């Protein structure tokens, strides 16, 4: 997975990936199974379900408006009825809507639900990042640090370092924040994110 400058870029990339490739990925698994007719039938059925879920998610997501509760209710119903990747994406979308309204407890609940609905490690990492950010806003720094420990992979390292520094700083641990952000400078991230981490380090000294 490519390295992204911010979480919004990641969300859009994940949405695009599953919208464009979700059906093809499952069909590929089906073809790999091959010989057993029963498995092939089951796989085709799953591929059709994934395609329908993808279309339904895109339709509902495109109509969501924070000032229209009925659209949030429709998305929440979709998330409750779909326990796979698209259910997770719906939970992620709901969490963003709630976070924008400063309803942080609801946002955290949706993110935790989304985590339980997918086994895709990149989507899990993205949701964990969002959850850690919400936990920091809730003054739950220790919980945020524990959440960040779940995220593995070099492509996430700079964003993890950024949030780890924020969590530690909120605990009053300036040296810990400095160390975390300094580690982020060593990652292969975008120039913009590296510059932001350096600014945060510089601000600690001012």
Beta strands, then each sheet from edge to edge (+ up, - down):
end
